[in-house]
Amino acid sequence: MKSGADFPAYIREIKAMGVTHYESYVIDGHIDYHGSMDYTAKVPAKYEALLIANSTDIEQFKAGLKAHQRAETDFLSFIRMCAAFGIEKWEVCMDKMTCTYFDKAGNVVLVEGIPY
């Protein structure tokens, strides 16, 4: 993906491959993909570890996310923004077609529907 504008097409593609949900970790970009019958595929770290802020700035995160969804930022810029505003990971659920963002304490920061 180049930007957030590419996200819905990416979700359609991996859903067609049998992925039921996945977790993407901001700290280093590793991803855990899950499928039926307890299938899991782990993608290793993609970049050097980032420092995730201890406090979450929800409003700044939402603004940065919207900019990314409008293709105003590239993926690595989005990742750095997530780290700066306290986002530890996001989880995508194919059944519900949602993307849920979490802080370091495991609290839900934002749940978004994914256009299909």
N, C-alpha and C positions, 0 to 999 in steps of 0.2 A: 504494500500500500504506500502511496505517495502522500496522501492526506486523508483526513476524515471523510472527505467526499467519496472516497473509494470503499469505505467500510461496508455499506449494504451489499455491494457486489461480492466482496470477500466473504461475507457471512453466507450468502447464497451458495457460493462455491464450496466452502468447507461443510456446510450442512448437507449438500448433495453427496459429499464423500463419507457421510455417516457420523460426523462429529455431533455430539449431543450438547456439550458445553466445554468451556475452557477458561483457564485463569491465566492472565498475563501480568507479570510482575515488573513494576517500574524500575526497581533497583538495578537490574541488569538485563532485562528483556527476555528472561527465560519464560517459556509458556508450557503449560500442561494441558494437552488436548485429551478429551474423554469421549468414548463412544459406547455403544451398547456392549453388553456382556463384560463389563469391567475393563474394557480396553482403554489403555492410556498410552499416549505418545508424549515424550518430554523433549522439548526443544531447548538446547543449552543456551547459556547467556550469549547475548548479541553484542554487548558493549561493556566497558568498564563500569563497575558499580557506582551508582549515584547516591548521594546523601538525600534521604527523604526527610522533609521537614517534620518536626514533631507536632506542630499545630497545623490545622487545616484552614485554609482561606477559601471557603465554599464559593463565595461570590466571584472572586478572582478566577478560581478554577472553572466555574461555569462560563465566564466570559472567554477564557482561553479555549475551552472546549468548543464553544460556538464558532470562534474564529477558525479553529482547526477543521470543523465540519464544513465551513465555507471555503476550504482549501486555501486559507490564508497562511498556514504554517505547514512545514514538512513534519514527518513523523518524529524525528529526533528532537525537534523543537517542542513538539507536543509532550514528549516524554520528559524533557527537562522541566517544562512548565508543571507537569503533574508532580514531579519530585519537589519543586520549589513550593507548591501549594499544599503539600502533605498527602498526596494520593499514593498509596502503596501498591494497589493492584486494581484490576477490574476483572469481572467475571461475566461471561456471555452465556446465556441460556437459550438454546435453539428452540426449545418447546414454547417458551414464553416470548421469545424474540425480544429479550431485554439485555441491556448492558448495565451492570451495577458496579459503581466505583466505591472503594473502601479506603479508609485512613489506616494508619499504623496500628491503631487499637482494634481494628476489625469492624469499626462502625460503618454503616452504610452512609455514604456522602450524597449519592445521587443514583437514581434508577431511571434509565431512559429506554423507551421503546425503540426498536430498530425497524426502520422502514423496510418492507420486503417487496 
